[in-house]
Amino acid sequence: MVILFDVLGTLFSLNKVMDRFRDQGIPQEVMELWFEKLMQTAMASALTRKYFPLDVLARSTLLQVFAQKKVHEKQLERILTALQEIEPHGDARGCLRTLRDDGHRLVALSNLSYDETERLLLRSGLYGEFERFYSADMARACMPHPALYELVFRTMFVGPYESCMVAAYGWNVLGAHAVGMSTIYIERAEKLWPFPGSPAGFIVSNLRDIPFAVASRLEHEGLKEAA
């Protein structure tokens, strides 16, 4: 099976960014507003097919929020630098290695630019765990627009039914499910599924639970085929 991992928030923790806000004495509400604006702007750009990588939108939306909340612009670079210094979750490497040992093909997906995605993976030592990585730059569209998922299918010669998306954000899980993939939603970031009802796939608490969820999904599919 091809298993696709979202990068920001799923494989990599955003705690360093949150800590930088606190270190600069910037109220938590400013950080939360920035995250909301960033996601809102990214979704709008995806819907209107006006592409910007997430790291570019991070700067423009942070400038807007700082202006609204009267935070001095000199603090902007310190926050954005923290985004470049984020680290993988502690259970990321073990999860990836277990899945590779089980014979799965691993792919990293990112809404960041190609260069930023590559730099993060290299700096963290996770680059070699993946068969390939894909940036929104390559499809000129941010997830959950279907273009990036479909690029993976075309270039890795797999169908959506052979693929599974792992993400810590409901919008990404929803987008992957819409193109036919199975999904695993990690509750770590959002704490609770944000849409009405329940996600179509598995729900887990952390990356350590992913190999078991994948094995359970394959077992379930095997039982269905045998029936």
C-alpha positions as CSV (number, residue, x, y, z in Angstrom):
1,M,0.0,0.0,0.0
2,V,1.1,3.6,-0.6
3,I,0.7,5.6,2.6
4,L,0.7,9.4,2.3
5,F,1.7,11.6,5.2
6,D,0.8,15.2,5.6
7,V,3.9,17.1,6.8
8,L,2.8,20.1,8.9
9,G,1.1,19.2,12.1
10,T,1.0,15.5,11.3
11,L,4.6,14.4,11.0
12,F,6.0,17.7,12.3
13,S,5.0,19.4,15.6
14,L,4.1,23.1,15.5
15,N,5.1,23.5,19.2
16,K,8.2,25.4,18.3
17,V,6.1,28.1,16.6
18,M,3.7,28.3,19.6
19,D,6.7,28.6,21.9
20,R,8.1,31.5,19.8
21,F,4.8,33.4,20.2
22,R,5.0,33.0,23.9
23,D,8.7,33.9,24.1
24,Q,7.9,37.1,22.2
25,G,5.1,38.0,24.7
26,I,2.5,37.8,21.9
27,P,-0.9,36.7,23.2
28,Q,-2.2,33.2,22.3
29,E,-5.3,34.7,20.7
30,V,-3.0,36.3,18.1
31,M,-1.4,33.0,17.2
32,E,-4.8,31.3,17.0
33,L,-6.1,34.1,14.7
34,W,-3.0,33.6,12.5
35,F,-3.6,29.9,12.1
36,E,-7.3,30.5,11.3
37,K,-6.4,33.2,8.7
38,L,-3.7,31.0,7.2
39,M,-6.0,28.1,6.7
40,Q,-8.8,30.3,5.4
41,T,-6.5,32.0,2.9
42,A,-5.0,28.6,1.8
43,M,-8.5,27.2,1.2
44,A,-9.6,30.3,-0.7
45,S,-6.6,30.1,-3.0
46,A,-7.2,26.4,-3.6
47,L,-10.9,27.0,-4.5
48,T,-10.1,29.9,-6.8
49,R,-7.0,28.2,-8.3
50,K,-4.8,31.1,-7.4
51,Y,-1.8,29.2,-6.1
52,F,0.5,30.3,-3.3
53,P,2.6,27.9,-1.2
54,L,1.8,27.8,2.5
55,D,5.1,29.4,3.5
56,V,4.3,32.4,1.3
57,L,0.8,32.7,2.8
58,A,2.2,32.4,6.3
59,R,4.1,35.6,5.8
60,S,1.2,37.6,4.3
61,T,-1.4,36.5,6.8
62,L,0.9,37.1,9.7
63,L,1.5,40.6,8.5
64,Q,-2.3,41.1,8.3
65,V,-2.9,39.7,11.8
66,F,0.0,41.8,13.3
67,A,-1.6,44.9,11.8
68,Q,-5.0,44.1,13.2
69,K,-3.6,43.3,16.7
70,K,-1.0,46.1,16.7
71,V,2.0,43.8,17.0
72,H,5.3,45.2,15.8
73,E,6.4,43.9,12.5
74,K,10.0,43.3,13.8
75,Q,8.7,40.2,15.5
76,L,7.5,38.7,12.3
77,E,10.8,37.2,11.2
78,R,11.3,35.5,14.5
79,I,8.0,33.7,14.2
80,L,8.6,32.7,10.6
81,T,12.1,31.4,11.4
82,A,10.5,29.1,14.0
83,L,8.3,27.6,11.2
84,Q,11.5,26.6,9.5
85,E,12.9,25.0,12.6
86,I,10.0,22.7,13.5
87,E,10.8,19.1,14.6
88,P,9.1,15.8,13.9
89,H,6.8,14.4,16.5
90,G,8.7,12.0,18.8
91,D,6.8,9.0,17.4
92,A,7.3,9.9,13.7
93,R,10.4,8.0,12.9
94,G,9.3,4.7,14.6
95,C,6.0,4.9,12.8
96,L,7.6,5.3,9.4
97,R,10.2,2.6,9.9
98,T,7.6,0.1,11.1
99,L,5.5,0.8,8.0
100,R,8.5,0.5,5.7
101,D,9.5,-2.8,7.4
102,D,6.0,-4.0,6.7
103,G,6.5,-3.4,3.0
104,H,4.5,-0.2,2.5
105,R,5.6,2.6,0.2
106,L,5.7,6.0,2.0
107,V,5.1,9.4,0.6
108,A,5.3,12.8,2.2
109,L,2.8,15.5,1.1
110,S,3.2,19.2,1.9
111,N,1.5,22.5,1.2
112,L,4.8,24.2,1.7
113,S,7.0,25.1,-1.3
114,Y,9.2,22.4,-2.8
115,D,12.4,23.9,-1.3
116,E,11.0,24.3,2.2
117,T,9.5,20.7,2.2
118,E,12.8,19.2,1.1
119,R,14.8,21.3,3.6
120,L,12.5,20.2,6.5
121,L,12.8,16.5,5.6
122,L,16.6,16.7,5.2
123,R,17.1,18.7,8.4
124,S,15.0,16.3,10.4
125,G,16.6,13.1,9.0
126,L,13.3,11.8,7.7
127,Y,14.1,12.3,4.0
128,G,15.3,8.8,3.6
129,E,12.2,7.2,5.1
130,F,10.1,8.2,2.1
131,E,10.1,6.9,-1.5
132,R,9.1,10.3,-2.7
133,F,7.8,13.6,-1.4
134,Y,5.4,16.0,-3.1
135,S,5.0,19.7,-2.6
136,A,2.0,21.8,-3.5
137,D,4.4,23.6,-5.9
138,M,4.3,20.4,-8.1
139,A,0.6,20.6,-8.6
140,R,0.2,24.4,-8.3
141,A,-2.5,23.8,-5.7
142,C,-2.7,23.3,-1.9
143,M,-4.5,20.4,-0.3
144,P,-7.4,19.6,0.0
145,H,-7.6,20.5,-3.7
146,P,-7.6,17.1,-5.5
147,A,-4.7,18.1,-7.8
148,L,-1.9,17.0,-5.4
149,Y,-3.4,13.7,-4.5
150,E,-4.1,12.9,-8.2
151,L,-0.5,13.8,-9.0
152,V,0.6,11.1,-6.6
153,F,-1.6,8.5,-8.3
154,R,-0.3,9.3,-11.8
155,T,3.4,9.4,-10.9
156,M,3.4,6.4,-8.6
157,F,1.1,4.4,-10.8
158,V,-1.4,3.6,-8.1
159,G,-5.1,4.1,-7.7
160,P,-6.8,5.8,-4.8
161,Y,-8.1,2.4,-3.6
162,E,-4.4,1.4,-3.1
163,S,-3.6,4.5,-1.1
164,C,-4.1,5.8,2.4
165,M,-3.9,9.4,3.6
166,V,-2.6,10.1,7.2
167,A,-3.4,13.6,8.5
168,A,-4.0,15.5,11.7
169,Y,-6.5,17.9,10.1
170,G,-10.0,17.2,9.1
171,W,-9.9,19.2,5.9
172,N,-7.1,17.0,4.6
173,V,-8.8,13.8,5.5
174,L,-12.0,15.0,3.8
175,G,-10.1,15.9,0.6
176,A,-8.4,12.6,0.5
177,H,-11.6,10.7,1.0
178,A,-13.3,12.7,-1.7
179,V,-10.8,11.4,-4.3
180,G,-11.3,7.8,-3.2
181,M,-8.5,7.2,-0.7
182,S,-8.8,5.4,2.6
183,T,-7.9,7.7,5.5
184,I,-6.5,7.8,9.0
185,Y,-7.3,10.8,11.1
186,I,-4.9,11.7,14.0
187,E,-6.8,13.5,16.8
188,R,-3.6,15.1,18.2
189,A,-3.9,18.6,16.7
190,E,-7.6,19.2,16.6
191,K,-8.7,16.9,19.5
192,L,-12.0,16.2,17.8
193,W,-13.3,15.7,14.2
194,P,-14.4,19.1,13.1
195,F,-17.1,18.2,10.6
196,P,-20.6,16.8,11.3
197,G,-20.6,13.0,11.7
198,S,-17.5,10.9,11.8
199,P,-14.6,10.5,9.4
200,A,-14.9,7.6,6.9
201,G,-11.7,6.0,8.0
202,F,-9.8,5.2,11.2
203,I,-9.3,7.6,14.1
204,V,-6.1,7.3,16.1
205,S,-4.5,9.3,18.9
206,N,-0.9,9.5,17.6
207,L,1.5,8.2,15.0
208,R,2.4,5.1,17.0
209,D,-1.1,3.8,16.3
210,I,-0.8,4.1,12.5
211,P,0.8,0.7,11.7
212,F,-1.9,-1.1,13.6
213,A,-4.6,1.0,11.8
214,V,-3.1,0.2,8.4
215,A,-2.9,-3.5,9.2
216,S,-6.5,-3.5,10.4
217,R,-7.6,-1.8,7.2
218,L,-5.8,-4.4,5.0
219,E,-7.3,-7.2,7.1
220,H,-10.8,-5.7,6.7
221,E,-10.3,-5.4,2.9
222,G,-9.1,-9.0,2.7
223,L,-12.2,-10.2,4.6
224,K,-14.4,-8.2,2.2
225,E,-12.7,-9.7,-0.9
226,A,-13.0,-13.2,0.5
227,A,-16.7,-12.8,1.3
